[in-house]
């Protein structure tokens, strides 16, 4: 069920951003990626484990940095970050023990991330959004 909800919500967010024009600003998807990257940190805080927060911060910094570089230079980096985070979700529980993560979260987040990456890739491929910074 978490897989279906992840896909549904990612598609709903994608369509909402398209119809409202929120995704016309190249900052939209990098911002989404940054929020996604921070959630495992939130779960570490909810789990009450600062050591886990430290381990989660390594991934957070990597994904946030990639999102910022994608915003600054090429949005294909954000596609890679979203897809990479989806893969990270698949292995997260085997790498970092985070007691605050709900059991359904990794499968939900993986499908959300991969669907969002696919949506942004489609927009870039169809030139609905410029991949590179103009100038």
Secondary structure, 3 states (H helix, E strand, C coil): CHHHHHHHHHHHHHHHHHHHCHHHCCHHHHHHHHHHHHHHHHHHHHHCCHHHHHHHHHHHHHHHHHHHHHHHCECHHHHHHHHHHHHHHHHHHHHCCCCCCCCCHHHHHHHHHHHHHHHHHHHHHCCCCCCECCC
